[in-house]
Every structure is written in structure tokens, then in C-alpha cells.
């Protein structure tokens, strides 16, 4: 039995008694479609100096581990706008990123936050002042690409005009500004508006990634991940449409 099969079997047995309960009321109606086969699910997690460690790590780990619970290949990469380089995260962690900006090669583009409370330090505010990343995010939009963001990474999308007129959410300290800039704020842990998916504060990266797995790869994959992680998805998922 290979590692993927073993992990999937173990997780299904362990997840048999798990329920998502009220925390994922919307998921029951919207996340039950069969996972697509064939081409791999290609995920890029965008990094920049000052990015929050948990913001970048939680979606990366959940989405990477999802490969063990589905027959569809899942490819997850860290990328930076400036190409191959080392970034320094909010609490001093350094990461060597070997992939440059290539959203045309992604199905999911995940934007973390970080540094929002320190306006003069590296992080979201610095990237907004610089302007290059918001412009690149605005230009990345195309049919077939879902852009997801969590915590204050949503404010990078707001600066790009991506959230204007769209249902969305962000870290509680940035919600007022998100609304002022045209976002349609929803009081939910995760907000799914089709090709735009946003999530609340730092720990919501887990819930965002689990929802994306549920949506793209199916309920069994998400339940398997919950069992492996010993974590049950939290909060309400707001969705703009019911999926068949």
C-alpha cells in the first residue's frame, strides 16, 4: 500500500465520526460535487517581505497534504513577484523562494497577509505603497483562475480593486477600510464569491484551505485532512451560489 493510499485509508477511518456541524453549514449545499480528474490542481502561494508566518504556512501545508486524499495531483508552490529570492517573514523567518510570478500557470492564487499593524515595516502596507504587487494581482485575473486571500492579504486585493463590489472578508482590524474601499463585507469566516475567495484573521488560513480543498477536490479529501490535522473547520462559509 503506497503512502497516499495509507494516509487516505487512515484518515477516512479516523474521520468517520467527524462532522463539520454548524461551522460549515454552507458547505453541505455547495461542496458536494465530485472532484475533477485529469490535470493537476496548480496552487501558487504569494510571498513578500513581512508576510505572516502562519498566513503562508497553513494554506501551503493543507493544500500540499491534500494530494494524499485525492486521485488528482496537487502542485503547490511559493512564488514571489520579483522572481527567485529569499524573503524575510514578519517574525524573522527566512525562506528561499525558487519560483517567480506566473499566475497564468495557476488554478489557485493564494495571497497571505502580514505586517498590517506596523505601517512603516515590511508587509502589506509596504507592498501597497510600492504598488507592484497590487498591479500584478489586478492583471492576473482571468477565466479559470481563483484568487484567494486571507487575513490582511485581502487588503492587497482591495488595493488592486479586486474586491470592489464583491462579497469578501478580512482581519477584524481591517474590515472598516475594506468596506470604505468598496468591498461588500460579509460576517463569515470564509467568503466564496466564485473566482474570489477570502477569509478572516490569521488562523483562518486553515479554514480557507480546507474550504478550497472541499470545493476543488471533494468532501472526502477535506474530511481526511481534518482527521490528519486533528482540526475541524471553524466558522461559517458564505457562498454566492449553490454548486451542483
Residue pairs with C-beta under 8 A, 6 or more apart in sequence:
1 9
3 68
4 67
4 68
4 69
7 68
7 69
7 224
7 228
8 68
8 69
8 224
10 227
10 228
11 68
11 69
11 223
11 224
11 225
11 227
11 228
12 220
12 223
12 224
12 227
14 227
14 228
15 223
15 224
15 226
15 227
18 223
18 226
18 227
18 232
20 27
20 28
20 226
20 232
20 233
21 232
22 236
23 189
23 232
23 233
23 234
23 235
23 236
24 31
24 211
24 214
24 233
24 236
24 237
25 236
25 237
26 236
26 237
26 238
26 239
27 211
27 214
27 219
27 233
27 237
29 239
29 242
30 192
30 215
30 237
30 239
30 241
30 242
30 243
31 211
31 214
31 215
31 218
31 219
31 222
31 243
32 218
32 219
32 243
33 218
33 243
33 244
34 218
35 70
35 71
35 72
35 216
35 217
35 218
35 221
36 72
36 216
37 71
37 72
38 72
40 72
40 73
40 74
40 75
41 72
41 73
41 74
41 75
41 107
41 108
41 216
41 217
42 75
42 105
42 106
42 107
42 108
43 63
43 74
43 75
43 76
43 77
43 106
43 107
43 108
43 109
43 110
44 76
44 77
44 78
44 79
44 99
44 102
44 103
44 105
44 106
44 108
44 109
44 110
45 56
45 59
45 60
45 63
45 76
45 77
45 78
45 79
45 110
45 112
46 79
46 80
46 81
46 109
46 110
46 111
46 112
46 133
46 153
47 56
47 78
47 79
47 80
47 87
47 89
47 95
47 97
47 112
48 80
48 81
48 87
48 114
48 122
48 123
48 127
48 133
49 87
49 88
49 89
49 122
49 123
49 126
50 88
50 89
50 90
50 114
50 115
50 118
50 121
50 122
50 123
50 124
50 126
50 127
51 87
51 89
51 90
51 112
51 113
51 114
51 115
51 123
52 89
52 90
52 112
52 113
52 114
52 115
52 151
52 202
53 89
53 90
53 91
53 93
54 202
54 203
54 205
55 112
55 113
55 114
55 150
55 151
55 153
55 202
55 205
56 78
56 89
56 95
56 112
56 114
57 205
58 203
58 205
58 206
58 209
59 110
59 112
59 148
59 150
59 205
59 206
59 208
59 209
59 212
60 76
60 78
62 205
62 206
62 209
62 210
62 213
62 225
62 229
63 74
63 76
63 108
63 110
63 209
63 212
63 213
64 74
64 76
65 225
65 228
65 229
66 74
66 213
66 217
66 221
66 225
67 73
67 74
68 224
68 228
69 213
69 217
69 220
69 221
69 224
69 225
70 217
70 218
70 221
72 217
74 217
77 99
78 95
78 97
78 98
78 99
79 97
79 99
79 100
79 101
79 102
80 87
80 97
80 99
80 100
80 101
81 100
81 101
81 132
81 133
81 136
82 100
82 101
83 100
83 101
84 97
84 98
84 99
84 100
85 96
85 97
86 94
86 95
86 96
86 97
87 94
87 95
87 97
88 94
88 122
89 95
89 114
90 114
90 115
90 123
101 136
103 109
103 136
103 140
103 142
103 145
104 140
104 142
106 145
107 144
107 145
107 146
107 216
108 145
108 146
108 148
108 212
108 216
109 137
109 140
109 145
109 146
109 147
109 148
110 148
110 149
110 150
110 208
110 209
111 137
111 147
111 148
111 149
111 150
111 153
111 154
111 156
111 157
112 149
112 150
112 151
112 153
112 205
113 123
113 124
113 149
113 150
113 151
113 152
113 153
113 154
113 155
113 156
113 170
113 171
113 202
114 123
114 124
114 151
114 152
114 153
115 121
115 122
115 123
115 124
115 125
115 126
115 152
116 123
116 124
116 125
116 151
116 152
116 155
116 171
116 173
116 174
117 173
118 125
119 125
123 152
124 152
124 153
124 155
124 156
127 133
127 134
127 156
128 134
128 155
128 156
128 159
133 156
134 156
134 157
134 159
134 160
135 160
137 147
137 156
137 157
137 160
137 162
138 160
138 161
138 162
140 147
141 147
141 162
141 195
145 195
146 194
146 195
146 196
146 197
146 212
147 157
147 162
147 195
147 196
147 197
148 196
148 197
148 198
148 199
148 208
148 212
149 156
149 157
149 170
149 197
149 198
149 199
150 198
150 199
150 200
150 202
150 204
150 205
150 208
151 170
151 171
151 199
151 200
151 201
151 202
151 204
151 205
152 170
152 171
152 174
154 163
154 168
154 169
154 170
154 171
154 174
154 178
154 183
154 198
154 199
155 170
155 174
155 177
155 178
157 163
157 168
157 196
157 198
158 164
158 170
158 177
158 178
158 181
158 182
158 183
159 181
161 182
162 196
163 178
163 181
163 182
163 183
163 196
163 198
164 181
164 182
164 183
165 182
165 184
166 183
166 184
166 193
166 196
167 184
167 186
167 191
167 193
167 238
167 240
168 178
168 183
168 184
168 185
168 186
168 191
168 193
168 196
168 198
169 175
169 178
169 185
169 186
169 187
169 188
169 189
169 190
169 191
169 198
169 199
169 200
169 238
170 178
170 183
170 198
170 200
171 200
171 201
171 202
172 200
172 201
175 185
178 185
179 185
186 238
188 200
188 235
188 236
188 237
188 238
189 199
189 200
189 204
189 207
189 234
189 235
189 236
189 237
190 197
190 198
190 199
190 200
190 204
190 207
190 208
190 211
190 235
190 236
190 237
190 238
191 197
191 198
191 199
191 237
191 238
191 239
192 211
192 215
192 237
192 238
192 239
192 240
193 239
193 240
194 240
194 241
197 208
197 211
197 212
198 208
199 205
199 207
199 208
199 211
200 235
203 234
204 234
204 235
206 229
206 231
206 233
206 234
207 233
207 234
207 235
207 237
210 222
210 225
210 226
210 233
211 222
211 233
211 237
213 221
213 222
213 225
214 221
214 222
215 243
222 233
226 232
226 233
